[in-house]
Amino acid sequence: MSARDRILAKLQAAPVHSKPEPDVAGWFAGHRQVESTAEKAARFRQCIELAHAEVYSVSRGGWLQKLWEVLSAKQIGKLLVAPGTAHGQRAQTELPALGVACPAYEQPIESWKATLFHEMPASFTAARGAIAETGTLILWPDEHEPRLMSLVPPVHIVLLDSANIHNTFFEAMQTEAWKDGLPTNALLISGPSKTADIQQTLAYGAHGPKELIVLMIEESAQ
């Protein structure tokens, strides 16, 4: 018998001691106190702004005005949208009259790759939710808002409903029942893309958007 076989035989003959599964839910229950929607929104904002994201408080009906103001301030005249969504359709309907073209992501990437990578200064998507503890946006790309919408244009603008902000990553997974089905790609975004691989100098926009802007819907916003 070889040394390998002897080791495997000992491992197989060793008694198996069952151990109780860790009480993950119990740990998280005491990990963070229960907070109101406003408190979670404030903590999310503080965390993601520390990562160099911009956050604007908007009302449920008035977010398009702030979107236009942001685009105007940054001199952006073209915004990639998803007309198959309610927010994308509204942007495509109202922004052109204000001087912002709103092309749609409506064809396979192979047929307009050059345009997407070189002629789209910004994109507009919605977040499924967010995590207050880490200042993280949760995006679930689909056929309307493919993954590349949030990864390619230099400026990524995200519409977030503060009612969908969770305390922790665990709470988000449990509340939304992620175990019952996930998209091909679930994105967790905690700020603009950045890297310090080159000469240990922090640079933004190396592997994705260099600017992340969040329009956060809050009931208290005017």
C-alpha positions in Angstrom: 0.0 0.0 0.0 1.4 3.4 -1.0 1.7 6.3 1.4 -1.2 8.0 -0.4 -3.4 4.9 0.1 -2.5 4.7 3.8 -3.5 8.3 4.3 -6.8 7.9 2.5 -7.6 4.7 4.4 -7.0 6.5 7.7 -9.2 9.4 6.7 -12.0 7.0 5.6 -11.8 5.0 8.8 -11.9 8.1 11.1 -15.1 8.5 13.0 -17.5 11.2 11.8 -18.7 13.6 14.4 -21.8 15.6 13.5 -21.7 19.3 14.3 -24.7 21.6 14.5 -25.1 24.1 11.7 -24.2 27.6 12.7 -27.1 29.9 13.6 -26.5 32.5 10.9 -30.0 34.1 11.3 -29.5 34.3 15.0 -26.1 36.0 14.6 -27.4 38.6 12.2 -30.5 39.2 14.4 -28.2 40.6 17.0 -25.7 42.1 14.7 -27.6 45.2 13.7 -30.5 46.9 15.5 -33.7 47.4 13.7 -33.7 50.7 11.8 -36.3 52.8 10.0 -36.3 53.3 6.3 -34.9 56.8 6.8 -32.1 55.6 9.0 -31.1 52.8 6.6 -31.2 55.4 3.7 -28.9 57.7 5.7 -26.4 54.9 6.5 -26.4 53.7 2.9 -25.7 57.2 1.7 -22.9 57.8 4.1 -21.2 54.6 3.1 -21.5 54.9 -0.6 -20.5 58.5 -0.6 -17.3 57.5 1.2 -16.6 55.4 -1.9 -16.8 58.5 -4.1 -20.4 58.0 -5.4 -22.8 60.9 -5.7 -26.2 60.6 -4.1 -29.3 62.9 -4.6 -32.5 62.6 -2.7 -35.5 62.7 -5.0 -39.2 62.4 -4.8 -41.1 59.5 -6.5 -42.5 61.8 -9.1 -39.7 64.3 -9.4 -36.6 62.2 -10.1 -36.5 63.0 -13.8 -36.0 66.7 -13.1 -32.9 65.9 -10.9 -31.7 63.4 -13.6 -31.8 66.2 -16.2 -30.0 68.6 -13.8 -27.2 66.1 -13.3 -26.8 65.5 -17.0 -26.8 69.3 -17.7 -24.2 70.0 -15.0 -22.0 67.3 -16.5 -22.7 68.4 -20.0 -24.0 65.0 -21.0 -26.2 65.1 -24.1 -26.8 61.4 -24.6 -28.1 58.8 -22.1 -28.4 55.1 -22.7 -31.8 53.9 -21.4 -34.0 50.8 -21.3 -37.5 51.7 -22.7 -38.8 48.3 -21.6 -38.8 49.6 -18.1 -41.1 52.3 -16.6 -38.2 54.6 -15.6 -36.4 54.1 -19.0 -39.6 54.8 -20.9 -40.2 58.0 -19.0 -36.6 59.1 -19.6 -36.9 58.4 -23.3 -40.2 60.2 -23.5 -39.3 63.4 -21.6 -35.6 64.0 -21.9 -35.2 64.5 -25.7 -37.4 67.7 -25.4 -34.9 68.9 -22.8 -31.9 68.3 -25.2 -30.8 64.9 -24.1 -30.9 62.0 -26.6 -32.0 58.7 -25.2 -30.9 55.8 -27.4 -32.0 52.3 -26.3 -30.2 49.1 -25.7 -32.3 47.1 -28.2 -30.0 45.0 -30.2 -27.3 42.3 -29.7 -24.0 43.7 -28.5 -22.2 42.3 -31.5 -24.0 44.7 -33.9 -23.2 47.9 -32.0 -20.2 47.2 -29.8 -18.2 50.1 -31.1 -21.0 52.5 -30.5 -21.6 51.3 -26.9 -17.9 51.5 -26.0 -17.0 54.8 -27.7 -20.2 56.9 -28.1 -22.2 56.4 -25.0 -21.2 58.8 -22.2 -23.7 57.7 -19.7 -26.3 55.0 -18.9 -29.4 55.0 -16.7 -30.6 51.8 -14.8 -32.6 50.9 -11.7 -31.4 49.1 -8.6 -33.3 46.2 -7.2 -32.3 47.3 -3.8 -29.3 48.2 -1.6 -27.4 47.3 1.5 -27.0 50.0 4.1 -24.2 48.3 6.1 -21.8 48.5 3.2 -23.3 51.2 0.9 -23.9 48.7 -1.8 -26.4 48.8 -4.7 -28.0 45.5 -5.9 -28.6 45.2 -9.6 -30.2 42.3 -11.4 -29.5 42.6 -15.1 -32.1 41.2 -17.5 -33.1 41.5 -21.1 -34.2 45.1 -20.6 -31.1 46.3 -18.7 -28.2 44.0 -19.7 -25.1 43.9 -17.6 -23.0 46.0 -20.0 -25.3 49.0 -19.4 -23.8 49.4 -15.9 -20.3 48.4 -16.8 -19.3 50.2 -20.0 -20.4 53.9 -20.1 -18.1 56.2 -18.1 -21.1 57.6 -16.1 -23.6 55.2 -14.5 -26.8 56.8 -13.0 -28.9 54.5 -10.8 -32.5 55.0 -9.6 -33.0 53.5 -6.1 -36.1 53.3 -4.0 -35.1 53.8 -0.4 -37.9 51.4 0.7 -35.8 48.6 -0.8 -32.7 49.2 1.3 -31.8 46.3 3.6 -29.6 46.4 6.7 -27.2 43.7 5.7 -26.4 41.4 2.8 -27.9 38.5 4.7 -31.2 40.4 5.2 -31.3 41.2 1.5 -30.9 37.5 0.5 -33.5 36.3 3.0 -36.1 39.0 2.5 -36.0 38.7 -1.3 -35.7 34.9 -1.3 -32.6 34.8 -3.5 -32.4 31.0 -2.9 -35.5 30.6 -5.1 -33.8 32.0 -8.2 -31.0 34.3 -9.3 -30.2 36.1 -12.6 -27.2 35.0 -14.7 -25.4 38.0 -13.2 -26.2 39.7 -9.9 -24.2 42.9 -9.5 -23.2 44.4 -6.2 -21.9 48.0 -6.7 -20.3 50.0 -3.9 -18.9 52.9 -5.9 -17.2 53.9 -9.1 -14.8 51.3 -10.5 -11.2 51.8 -9.2 -7.9 50.1 -9.1 -4.5 50.7 -7.5 -2.7 48.0 -9.4 -0.5 50.4 -11.4 2.3 51.9 -9.1 -0.1 51.7 -6.2 -1.9 54.9 -7.3 -5.6 54.8 -6.9 -7.3 55.4 -10.3 -11.1 55.6 -11.1 -12.7 54.2 -14.2 -10.1 51.6 -15.1 -12.5 48.7 -15.3 -15.9 50.4 -15.6 -17.7 53.7 -14.9 -15.5 56.4 -13.4 -18.6 58.1 -11.9 -21.5 56.5 -10.0 -24.6 58.7 -9.4 -27.5 57.5 -7.3 -31.0 59.1 -7.4 -32.5 57.9 -4.2 -36.3 58.1 -3.9 -37.3 59.1 -0.4 -40.8 59.9 0.8 -39.6 63.0 2.6 -38.0 64.5 -0.6 -39.8 67.4 -2.2 
